[in-house]
Amino acid sequence: MKTIALTLSLFLTSLIGLAQEQSGIKIEVSIDNITSDEGKVMVSLHTGDTFMKGPGIKNLQSSIENGKVSFVFENVTPGTYAIMALHDKNENNRMDFEENGMPKESYGVSNNDMSFGPPSFDGAKFTVDNEDMEFQIRF
């Protein structure tokens, strides 16, 4: 009897864990102004702690078709985030810069905040609550 009760409780616990894992928010990202199909586009979901400091908490990449890409971040928990996108034209998995420090490759962020200088978390941040979200990022 103890074995059946233990098995049943483990089964129910795993179902609850699975339901919680699948109940996260979905964030859809699309970019449709890419100047060429050369290379790939990489997008990353960031917190204030990871923004402009390396990989995000979730990272995706895609080849480009007809100047367009789309991505879906699955199971995002509520919180404050920002999205960064890069057209990695030469597929070296990083942004390339001119000698004067200007980017050689196109990039964009959530909210399409393209002020002078590097992107800021405050300009790109958004809050995830309990509804799926969609973003159109412009390079």
Buried (B, 14 or more C-beta within 10 A) or exposed (E): EEEEEEEEEEEEEEEEEEEEEEEBBEBEBEBEEBEEEEBBBBBBBBBEEBBEEEEBBBBBBBEBEEEBBBBEBEEBEEEEBBBBBBBBBEEEEEBEEEEEEEEEBBBBBBBEBEEEEEBBBEBBBBEBEEEEBEBBBEB
